[in-house]
Structure formats: structure tokens, C-alpha cells
Amino acid sequence: MNKLIPITLISFALSGPAFAEEVVMGAILPMSGSSATGGEDERRGVDLAVEKINANGGVLGSPLKVIVEDSGGRTPTAIDAAKKLIAINKTPVIIGEFGSGVTIPVAEYVQQQGKVHINIAGSSTQMRSLGRGVFSVLGLDDILGSYAAEDIYASGKRKIAVFVPNNAYGQGISEVLSTKYKALGGEVVATILYAEGQTSYRRELQQLEQSKPDLYVYSAYGKESSTINRESFELGLSDTPWYGIYLTMCTADSDPNFTEGQTGVDLNYTGPNGAEYEKAYKEKFKMDFASTYNGFAYDAVMIAAAAINEAKSTDPVKVTEAMFKVGNGFNGATGDITFDSSGQRTVQPYLRMRMVNGKPVAD
């Protein structure tokens, strides 16, 4: 009999009450590389969402866990992260990444694997054609480009030079912005789509200067933008006004002396009911918003959790259908989120901003 006791005890332990299993999602963010500042802030939004959800009972009655993988801002690394999250962690939902050039192939892969992808920062209109199960919680470039063109034209500037990265995002925003601006009566005197990852952009900036615009319109990722802002200042291009598309992204890693007075457009990252979220962010991280992107990462986790609860399942097919249901007037930190038939946010509020003493303020 004594020899049977250990087996009996083990059997009892295995058959006894178990703790509720976690519901797991994945997030692929640029925690290193040129966009690390943005990725770190996206992570803050994710953390706040997980805390709030778990404080209110979790998802399907279980704790929520979001596994964050570092993309390094590189497509191969991001795809490897997606493969790991799907094959090993069995995540039904993956959010991320940052730039459209990485977000699009990640979303394509996730969708092909039959999982749900939620875009939190990539604004290329190519997101709209990636298939069912791909969602965006921010407005795409067709909305942004039109807003920026109207804003620039209303400011009285009639000749602009456009300087954006040569990727899906840069190509898309340049086309929409230029088309709309010309239709309003403005002139685009130069357009340069620059190669990413260079140590210097002096050659491109000197070429841009020759067009003699009333306004330089640019966009750049984090650490890359610091090089562009420094060199444009050193070359004297800052004597002409600069306008940043996603101004906080364009200036986050730059010396404030090089960006003072720049204007631009950015996402309106706090909706009518976002005061509670802003308060929670400041209390937890002891700082003002570091970028516009934290709120969209927060909303992505919140809406995914709501969809899983609505579906009463983590099955991606059921979650996809539930996303359309909850994404019809969802009250997010960034405002009302309503998806169109392709899963893209239909309305996106924007802010006109200006750099004052190193900080972006509403203009």
C-alpha cells in the first residue's frame, strides 16, 4: 500500500482545481532600431491596456497576457517574430508593427495563417487590400494626405518640396498629398523619396534646396529623422519653414534646437473620452505622452479583448466577425473607432501641431 501513496497523491494533484489559463495575444514592435522610441511608447499603451483589462476580470474570465516581440524595425525579424507567436505561443491576434513597410508583410503573413492582425501605426492605403482579418485602428494615408494638403494650403504656402522615405508609407503619402495639394491650386516643386538607413542625407537635402520652396514637407522615423533635422539645420534649410507628417515621429529623437518652430500634422491621440487614459499614462510613466502611438496600441488591445469576449472564443474566424461587431462605434482612448468593410478605421481626427521648446503643442 505504501508504494501506491505517491501515485495517489500525484493523481489527486493533477485532477484538482486548476488556475484559469491565460488568454494570449502577440505584439510585434520596434523595441530597437531607428524607430525604438515609437516602439517603446507603443509598449506603454499595451501595458496600460493589459492592466486595465485584468483589473476588470480579464478576457473570457482569464488573465490576459500580451507577448511582445522586437522587430528591430526589420521585415525579416518581424516575420520571424510572427512565426514564433503563431507556431509556439498560439496567439490568435497579433498587433503591430510601426512603419508600413514592415507592417504590411507582417499583416499579410498573419492573415495567410488564418489569424487576426491589428495595425496600430502603419498608414499605407495598401492595408485596405490585405484581406479579411486585417484591421487598422488608425486612419490611412488617403485621410491623412488630404488633411495635410488642405492644412498646408490654408496656411498660405503655395510651393512645397516633399521629402519622404522610399517605402510603402512614403510613396503613398507623397502621392495623396501631392494630388490633393495640386487640385487645391498649389505647386509641388520637388519630390524626393530617400533611401532609409543612410548615415547622411546631405546630398538629397542639397538637391531639395535647389527647388526653392515656400515649405519643406517631410516625414522620417525616429533616429533617422534626427540626422535629417541636424543636417538640414547645418545646411541652412531651416531658414525655410518645415512641416512634419506625423510631427512627433519626425522630432522625437532630434535635438530641439534643430526642430524649434516646425509645424505639422499628427494623430489626435486622445478622443473625447480619453482623459482617463491620459491620466493613467501620466501616473504610471511619470511623463507626458512620448508619441501619438501609445493610444493606438492601447485601443488595439482593448478592442481585441472586447472582440474575444463578444465571440466567446479565441477562434480567429469568430474573433474576426466579432471585430466588425464591436468595431462599430467602439469608444477608444483615441476616439470613436468604426471599421469599414475592409477592416479599416473610417474616421481619424488629426491635430495641427508646432514644436515649442522641444515639445509638440497644439497649434
C-alpha positions in Angstrom: 0.0 0.0 0.0 2.8 2.4 0.9 4.1 2.2 -2.7 0.8 3.4 -4.0 0.6 6.6 -1.9 2.8 8.8 -4.1 0.9 7.8 -7.2 -2.4 8.5 -5.5 -1.2 12.0 -4.4 0.0 12.8 -7.9 -3.3 11.8 -9.4 -5.1 14.0 -6.9 -2.9 16.9 -7.7 -3.4 16.6 -11.4 -7.2 16.2 -11.2 -7.6 19.0 -8.6 -8.9 22.5 -9.5 -6.6 24.4 -11.9 -5.9 28.1 -12.3 -7.6 29.7 -15.3 -5.3 29.6 -18.3 -4.1 32.9 -19.7 -5.5 34.3 -22.9 -2.5 35.3 -25.0 -2.1 37.9 -27.7 1.1 38.9 -29.6 2.6 42.3 -30.3 5.5 42.9 -32.7 7.0 46.3 -32.0 10.3 48.0 -32.9 11.9 47.9 -29.5 15.3 48.5 -31.1 16.5 50.2 -34.3 15.6 53.6 -35.7 12.0 53.5 -34.5 12.7 52.3 -31.0 11.3 55.5 -29.4 8.0 54.8 -31.1 8.1 51.1 -30.2 8.8 51.8 -26.6 5.8 54.1 -26.5 3.6 51.5 -28.2 4.6 49.1 -25.5 3.4 51.6 -22.8 0.0 51.6 -24.4 0.0 47.8 -24.5 0.9 47.6 -20.8 -1.8 50.0 -19.8 -4.4 48.1 -21.7 -3.4 44.7 -20.1 -3.5 46.3 -16.7 -7.0 47.7 -17.2 -8.4 44.5 -18.7 -7.1 42.3 -16.0 -8.3 44.7 -13.3 -11.8 44.2 -14.8 -11.9 40.4 -14.9 -9.6 39.6 -17.8 -10.7 38.0 -21.1 -13.2 35.1 -21.1 -12.7 35.1 -17.3 -8.9 34.5 -17.6 -5.9 36.8 -17.3 -4.8 38.5 -20.5 -1.1 38.3 -21.5 0.5 40.1 -24.4 3.8 38.7 -25.6 5.9 41.5 -27.1 8.5 40.6 -29.7 11.1 43.0 -31.0 11.1 43.6 -34.8 14.1 45.8 -34.8 12.3 47.7 -37.5 13.3 45.0 -40.0 10.9 42.9 -42.0 12.7 39.5 -41.8 13.0 39.9 -38.0 9.3 40.9 -37.8 8.2 37.9 -39.9 10.3 35.5 -37.7 8.5 37.0 -34.6 5.1 36.4 -36.2 6.1 32.8 -37.0 7.1 32.3 -33.4 4.0 33.9 -31.9 1.7 31.8 -34.1 3.6 28.4 -34.0 4.8 28.4 -30.4 2.6 30.8 -28.5 -0.6 30.0 -30.4 -1.7 33.7 -30.5 -5.0 34.3 -32.3 -4.4 38.0 -32.5 -1.2 39.9 -33.3 -0.9 43.7 -33.2 1.9 45.9 -34.6 4.3 46.9 -36.1 5.2 50.6 -36.7 6.2 51.6 -40.2 4.0 50.5 -43.1 7.0 48.8 -44.9 7.2 46.3 -42.1 3.6 46.2 -41.0 2.3 45.2 -44.5 4.3 42.0 -44.9 3.6 41.0 -41.3 -0.1 41.6 -41.7 0.0 39.5 -44.9 1.7 36.6 -43.2 -0.6 36.7 -40.2 -3.7 36.8 -42.4 -2.4 33.9 -44.5 -2.0 31.9 -41.4 -5.7 32.5 -40.6 -5.0 34.8 -37.6 -6.2 38.3 -36.8 -3.8 41.3 -37.4 -4.4 44.8 -35.9 -2.4 47.6 -37.4 -1.5 50.3 -34.9 0.8 52.7 -36.7 1.2 51.9 -40.4 -0.9 54.2 -42.5 -0.3 53.0 -46.1 -3.5 52.5 -48.1 -2.2 49.1 -49.0 -3.6 47.9 -45.7 -7.0 48.1 -47.2 -6.4 45.3 -49.7 -4.7 42.7 -47.4 -7.8 40.6 -46.8 -10.3 39.8 -44.2 -8.9 39.6 -40.7 -6.6 42.6 -41.1 -7.7 45.7 -39.2 -6.4 49.2 -38.6 -7.2 51.3 -35.6 -5.8 54.5 -37.2 -6.7 56.3 -40.3 -4.8 55.6 -43.5 -2.9 57.9 -45.8 -5.8 58.8 -48.0 -7.4 60.5 -45.0 -4.1 61.9 -43.7 -2.7 63.2 -47.0 -5.9 65.1 -47.8 -5.9 66.7 -44.4 -2.3 67.7 -44.6 -2.7 69.2 -48.1 -5.7 71.3 -47.0 -3.9 72.4 -43.9 -0.8 73.5 -45.8 -2.8 75.3 -48.5 -4.8 77.1 -45.8 -1.6 78.3 -44.2 -0.8 80.3 -47.4 2.0 78.2 -48.7 1.8 77.7 -52.5 5.1 75.9 -53.4 6.2 72.8 -51.4 9.0 70.3 -51.7 8.3 66.8 -50.4 10.9 64.7 -48.6 9.7 61.2 -47.5 11.1 57.7 -47.2 11.1 55.4 -50.3 8.8 52.8 -48.8 5.1 51.9 -48.9 4.2 54.7 -46.4 6.3 57.4 -48.1 5.1 56.5 -51.6 1.5 56.5 -50.5 1.5 59.8 -48.5 3.5 61.6 -51.2 1.0 60.6 -53.9 -2.1 61.5 -51.9 -0.6 64.8 -50.6 0.7 66.0 -53.9 -2.5 65.1 -55.8 -4.7 66.9 -53.3 -2.4 69.9 -53.0 -2.2 70.4 -56.7 -6.0 70.1 -57.0 -6.3 73.0 -54.5 -4.0 75.1 -56.7 -0.6 74.6 -55.1 2.6 73.6 -56.8 4.9 70.7 -55.8 8.3 71.9 -56.9 10.3 68.8 -55.9 9.7 65.3 -54.5 12.5 63.2 -53.2 11.9 59.7 -51.9 15.0 58.9 -49.9 16.6 55.6 -49.1 16.3 54.6 -45.5 19.2 53.8 -43.2 21.8 56.3 -44.6 24.4 57.9 -42.3 23.9 61.2 -44.2 21.3 62.9 -46.3 23.3 66.0 -47.3 23.2 65.2 -51.0 19.4 64.8 -51.0 18.9 67.9 -48.9 21.1 70.0 -51.1 19.1 68.8 -54.1 15.9 69.6 -52.3 17.1 73.1 -51.5 17.6 73.9 -55.2 13.8 73.8 -55.7 13.4 76.9 -53.5 10.0 76.0 -52.0 7.9 78.0 -49.6 7.8 75.0 -47.3 9.6 71.7 -46.9 7.1 68.8 -46.2 8.9 65.8 -44.7 8.4 62.6 -42.8 11.0 60.4 -41.1 11.3 57.7 -38.5 12.8 58.5 -35.1 16.6 58.2 -35.1 16.8 58.7 -38.9 14.9 62.0 -38.5 17.5 63.2 -36.1 20.1 63.0 -38.9 17.8 64.8 -41.3 16.9 67.6 -38.9 20.5 68.1 -37.9 21.9 68.2 -41.4 19.1 70.4 -42.7 19.9 72.9 -39.9 23.6 72.8 -40.6 22.9 73.4 -44.3 20.7 76.4 -43.6 17.5 74.8 -44.9 15.8 75.5 -41.6 15.6 79.2 -42.7 12.6 78.0 -44.8 9.7 76.5 -42.7 9.4 72.8 -42.2 6.2 70.8 -41.9 6.2 67.3 -40.5 3.8 64.5 -41.4 3.4 62.8 -38.0 5.3 65.6 -36.3 6.0 63.7 -33.1 7.6 60.8 -35.0 9.7 63.3 -37.0 11.1 65.1 -34.0 11.1 62.6 -31.1 14.9 61.8 -31.3 16.0 65.2 -32.6 17.9 68.0 -30.8 15.2 70.6 -30.0 17.4 73.3 -31.4 17.0 71.8 -34.9 13.2 71.4 -34.8 12.1 74.6 -33.0 9.2 76.2 -34.8 8.5 73.3 -37.1 4.8 72.7 -37.7 3.0 69.6 -38.8 0.1 67.2 -38.5 -0.3 64.3 -36.1 -2.9 61.9 -35.0 -5.4 63.2 -32.5 -4.3 60.6 -29.9 -6.8 61.5 -27.2 -10.5 61.2 -28.1 -13.4 62.9 -26.3 -13.3 60.3 -23.6 -9.6 59.8 -23.4 -8.9 61.8 -20.3 -8.9 58.7 -18.1 -6.4 57.1 -20.3 -4.1 60.1 -20.4 -4.3 60.3 -16.6 -3.3 56.6 -16.3 -0.4 57.1 -18.7 1.0 60.0 -16.8 0.6 58.4 -13.4 2.3 55.2 -14.4 5.1 56.5 -16.5 5.6 59.9 -14.8 5.7 61.7 -18.1 3.6 63.3 -20.8 2.8 61.3 -23.9 6.1 60.4 -25.7 4.4 60.0 -29.0 1.0 59.7 -30.7 1.2 55.9 -31.0 0.7 54.7 -27.4 -3.1 55.3 -27.6 -3.5 53.3 -30.7 -1.6 50.3 -29.2 -3.9 50.6 -26.2 -7.0 50.7 -28.3 -5.9 47.7 -30.4 -5.5 45.5 -27.2 -8.8 46.8 -25.8 -10.8 46.2 -29.0 -9.2 42.8 -29.5 -10.2 41.8 -25.9 -13.7 43.1 -26.5 -14.0 41.0 -29.7 -12.8 37.8 -28.0 -15.3 38.3 -25.2 -18.0 39.0 -27.8 -17.1 35.9 -29.7 -16.8 33.9 -26.5 -13.9 32.3 -28.2 -10.3 32.8 -29.3 -11.0 31.2 -32.6 -9.7 33.7 -35.2 -12.6 33.3 -37.5 -15.1 34.1 -34.7 -12.9 36.9 -33.5 -12.8 38.5 -36.9 -16.5 38.6 -37.1 -16.7 40.0 -33.6 -14.2 42.7 -34.5 -16.7 44.1 -37.1 -19.4 44.0 -34.5 -17.6 45.7 -31.6 -15.8 48.0 -34.1 -18.9 49.9 -34.9 -18.7 52.9 -32.6 -16.1 51.5 -30.2 -15.3 54.1 -27.6 -11.5 54.1 -27.7 -8.9 56.3 -26.0 -8.3 57.8 -29.5 -12.0 58.4 -30.1 -14.7 56.6 -32.0 -13.4 53.5 -33.9 -15.6 52.2 -36.7 -14.3 49.8 -39.3 -15.3 49.8 -42.9 -15.9 46.6 -44.8 -12.2 46.1 -45.2 -11.5 46.5 -41.5 -10.0 50.0 -41.7 -10.9 52.9 -39.5 -13.3 55.2 -41.3 -12.8 58.5 -39.4 -9.5 59.8 -38.0 -9.2 63.1 -36.2 -5.9 65.0 -36.6 -4.1 67.8 -34.8 -2.1 70.7 -36.3 1.0 71.0 -34.1 4.0 73.2 -33.5 7.4 72.5 -31.9 7.8 74.8 -28.9 10.8 74.4 -26.5 11.3 70.9 -27.7 7.7 69.8 -27.3 4.9 69.4 -29.7 1.9 71.5 -28.8 -1.5 72.0 -30.5 -1.2 74.9 -32.9 
